[in-house]
Amino acid sequence: MPKLLLVEDDEAIADTLTEHLRRAGFEVHWERDGAVAMSLGQGFDVVLLDGVLPGADGWDVCRALRERHPRLPILMLSARDGEAQRVLGLELGADDYVVKPFSMLELVARVRAHLRRTQRLDSADEAPLRHGSLELRFPERTVLRDGVPIELTLREFDLLHFLMRHPGQAFGREELLRRVWGSGFDGFEHTVNSHINRLRSKLEPNPRAPRLLLTVWGVGYRLVP
């Protein structure tokens, strides 16, 4: 039974979510305080996180959870439906952004989709990918540079893995959203930009003058072969 952490301060909403999620086969742990939620995450398979919380803002909770649990799927729930808020949530490390009010069936489907994706990637078996001093080990979901581990988020790892499997090929932002985030992902091309920038900050000696992840003007990005 997948273990789900629900961080929501509205008791009525939390009760409704808990009931539906338990019926869908999830073990639900409810937490209403953002400051407490920051210390959680270990042992959970997925997180549903409200954007506005007492104790600590949902955005800060998302950032803290992502730093300590880079592979944990995080879905943010928020009444803020502006593009800036969506992009902010995704840039802080959320894997999905669901606007209130939402369909309960759709939410459960999104949670299951992220779990399937994570389980599928975690169970994949392939030889390590190497690119210069970089080595990507897929089953362990680790990236090494000269043997030293580099911490990547779930989506940063997926994006680098995809590009390392297709060195030299240029991909548009829309195609990367579809191929890495999935065809059902309701995201923005800004999301790709922010993830590329974060990868550059972790992989490039000089992120302002990248030599590994290059911008192909008018197209998107490519990994230098």
C-alpha positions as CSV (number, residue, x, y, z in Angstrom):
1,M,0.0,0.0,0.0
2,P,1.6,3.3,-1.1
3,K,2.3,5.7,1.8
4,L,1.1,9.3,1.1
5,L,1.9,12.4,3.1
6,L,-1.0,15.0,3.0
7,V,0.0,18.5,4.1
8,E,-3.2,20.5,4.3
9,D,-4.4,22.9,7.0
10,D,-8.1,22.9,6.0
11,E,-9.6,20.0,8.0
12,A,-12.7,19.6,5.7
13,I,-10.5,19.4,2.6
14,A,-8.1,17.0,4.4
15,D,-11.0,14.7,5.5
16,T,-12.4,14.6,2.0
17,L,-8.9,13.9,0.4
18,T,-8.1,11.3,3.0
19,E,-11.4,9.4,2.5
20,H,-11.0,9.3,-1.3
21,L,-7.2,8.4,-1.2
22,R,-7.8,5.6,1.3
23,R,-10.6,4.2,-0.9
24,A,-8.1,4.4,-3.8
25,G,-5.6,2.2,-1.8
26,F,-3.3,4.7,-0.2
27,E,-2.1,4.8,3.4
28,V,-2.6,8.5,4.3
29,H,-0.7,10.5,7.0
30,W,-2.2,14.0,7.5
31,E,-0.2,16.9,8.7
32,R,-1.6,20.5,8.9
33,D,1.5,22.4,10.1
34,G,4.1,23.4,7.5
35,A,7.0,23.6,10.0
36,V,6.3,20.0,11.1
37,A,6.0,18.8,7.5
38,M,9.5,20.1,6.7
39,S,11.0,17.4,8.9
40,L,8.9,14.6,7.3
41,G,9.2,12.8,4.0
42,Q,11.3,9.8,4.9
43,G,9.4,6.6,4.3
44,F,6.7,8.2,2.1
45,D,6.1,7.3,-1.5
46,V,4.4,10.6,-2.5
47,V,3.5,14.0,-1.0
48,L,0.4,16.2,-1.5
49,L,1.3,19.7,-0.4
50,D,-1.0,22.7,0.0
51,G,0.5,26.0,-1.0
52,V,-0.7,28.1,2.1
53,L,0.0,26.6,5.5
54,P,0.5,27.7,9.1
55,G,4.0,27.4,10.6
56,A,5.8,27.5,7.2
57,D,4.7,28.4,3.7
58,G,4.0,25.6,1.3
59,W,6.7,26.9,-1.0
60,D,9.3,26.6,1.7
61,V,8.1,23.1,2.7
62,C,8.4,22.1,-1.0
63,R,12.0,23.4,-1.2
64,A,13.0,21.7,2.1
65,L,11.5,18.3,1.1
66,R,13.1,18.5,-2.3
67,E,16.5,19.2,-0.9
68,R,16.3,16.2,1.5
69,H,14.4,13.8,-0.7
70,P,15.4,14.5,-4.3
71,R,13.5,11.5,-5.7
72,L,10.2,11.9,-3.7
73,P,7.2,12.9,-6.0
74,I,5.6,16.1,-4.7
75,L,2.3,17.4,-6.0
76,M,1.3,20.9,-4.9
77,L,-2.3,21.9,-4.3
78,S,-3.1,25.6,-4.6
79,A,-6.0,28.0,-5.3
80,R,-3.5,30.2,-7.0
81,D,-3.9,29.5,-10.7
82,G,-1.6,32.1,-12.3
83,E,1.3,31.1,-14.5
84,A,3.8,32.7,-12.2
85,Q,2.6,30.6,-9.2
86,R,2.7,27.4,-11.3
87,V,6.2,28.1,-12.5
88,L,7.3,29.0,-9.0
89,G,6.0,25.7,-7.6
90,L,7.7,23.7,-10.3
91,E,11.0,25.6,-10.0
92,L,11.0,24.9,-6.3
93,G,10.9,21.2,-7.0
94,A,7.3,20.2,-7.3
95,D,6.6,17.5,-9.8
96,D,3.0,18.6,-10.5
97,Y,0.8,21.6,-9.7
98,V,-2.9,21.0,-9.2
99,V,-5.3,24.0,-8.9
100,K,-8.2,24.1,-6.5
101,P,-11.0,23.2,-7.0
102,F,-10.0,20.0,-8.7
103,S,-11.6,16.7,-9.7
104,M,-10.9,14.0,-7.1
105,L,-10.7,11.4,-9.8
106,E,-8.2,13.4,-11.7
107,L,-6.1,14.0,-8.6
108,V,-5.9,10.3,-7.8
109,A,-5.0,9.6,-11.4
110,R,-2.2,12.1,-11.2
111,V,-0.9,10.6,-8.0
112,R,-0.9,7.1,-9.5
113,A,0.8,8.4,-12.7
114,H,3.7,9.9,-10.7
115,L,4.0,6.7,-8.6
116,R,4.0,4.5,-11.8
117,R,6.6,6.7,-13.3
118,T,8.8,6.6,-10.3
119,Q,8.4,2.8,-9.9
120,R,9.1,2.2,-13.6
121,L,12.2,4.3,-13.5
122,D,13.4,2.8,-10.3
123,S,13.0,-0.8,-11.6
124,A,14.6,-0.1,-14.9
125,D,17.8,-2.2,-15.6
126,E,20.4,-0.8,-18.0
127,A,24.2,-0.3,-18.1
128,P,25.6,3.0,-16.8
129,L,25.7,5.9,-19.2
130,R,29.0,7.7,-19.5
131,H,29.7,11.1,-20.9
132,G,33.2,12.4,-20.2
133,S,33.7,12.5,-16.5
134,L,30.0,12.0,-15.9
135,E,28.5,8.6,-15.1
136,L,24.7,8.0,-14.8
137,R,23.6,4.8,-13.0
138,F,20.0,4.3,-13.7
139,P,19.0,1.5,-11.3
140,E,20.5,3.4,-8.4
141,R,19.4,6.8,-9.9
142,T,22.7,8.3,-9.1
143,V,25.0,10.6,-11.1
144,L,28.8,10.7,-10.5
145,R,31.4,13.1,-11.7
146,D,34.9,11.7,-11.4
147,G,33.4,9.2,-8.9
148,V,31.8,11.9,-6.7
149,P,28.0,11.8,-6.4
150,I,26.0,14.8,-7.6
151,E,22.6,15.4,-6.0
152,L,19.8,15.8,-8.5
153,T,16.1,16.0,-8.1
154,L,13.8,13.4,-9.6
155,R,13.0,15.5,-12.7
156,E,16.6,16.8,-13.1
157,F,17.8,13.1,-13.2
158,D,15.1,12.2,-15.7
159,L,16.0,15.1,-18.0
160,L,19.7,14.4,-17.9
161,H,19.0,10.7,-18.5
162,F,17.0,11.5,-21.5
163,L,19.6,13.8,-23.0
164,M,22.4,11.4,-22.3
165,R,20.5,8.7,-24.2
166,H,20.3,11.1,-27.2
167,P,23.7,12.9,-27.3
168,G,24.0,15.6,-30.0
169,Q,20.3,15.7,-30.7
170,A,18.4,19.0,-30.3
171,F,15.0,18.9,-28.6
172,G,12.4,21.6,-28.3
173,R,11.0,22.6,-24.9
174,E,7.6,21.2,-25.8
175,E,9.0,17.9,-26.8
176,L,11.1,17.6,-23.7
177,L,8.0,18.3,-21.6
178,R,6.2,15.5,-23.4
179,R,9.1,13.0,-23.4
180,V,10.4,13.7,-19.8
181,W,7.4,15.0,-17.9
182,G,4.9,12.9,-19.8
183,S,2.1,13.6,-22.2
184,G,-0.4,14.3,-19.4
185,F,1.7,16.9,-17.8
186,D,0.0,20.3,-17.7
187,G,3.2,22.4,-17.5
188,F,5.0,25.3,-19.1
189,E,8.0,25.5,-21.3
190,H,9.5,27.7,-18.6
191,T,9.8,24.5,-16.6
192,V,12.3,23.1,-19.0
193,N,14.3,26.3,-18.9
194,S,14.5,26.3,-15.1
195,H,15.5,22.6,-14.9
196,I,18.2,23.1,-17.6
197,N,19.6,26.0,-15.6
198,R,19.7,24.0,-12.4
199,L,21.5,21.1,-14.2
200,R,24.0,23.6,-15.6
201,S,24.6,24.9,-12.1
202,K,25.4,21.4,-10.9
203,L,27.3,20.0,-13.9
204,E,29.0,22.9,-15.7
205,P,32.3,24.4,-14.5
206,N,30.9,27.8,-15.6
207,P,27.1,27.7,-15.9
208,R,27.1,31.1,-17.7
209,A,29.2,29.7,-20.4
210,P,27.9,26.1,-20.7
211,R,29.9,23.5,-22.6
212,L,27.8,20.5,-21.9
213,L,24.1,21.5,-22.1
214,L,23.9,23.9,-25.0
215,T,21.0,26.1,-26.1
216,V,20.0,25.6,-29.8
217,W,18.4,29.0,-30.7
218,G,15.0,28.6,-32.1
219,V,14.8,25.0,-31.1
220,G,15.7,24.1,-27.5
221,Y,18.6,22.2,-26.0
222,R,21.1,19.5,-26.7
223,L,23.8,17.6,-24.9
224,V,27.2,18.0,-26.6
225,P,28.2,14.5,-27.9
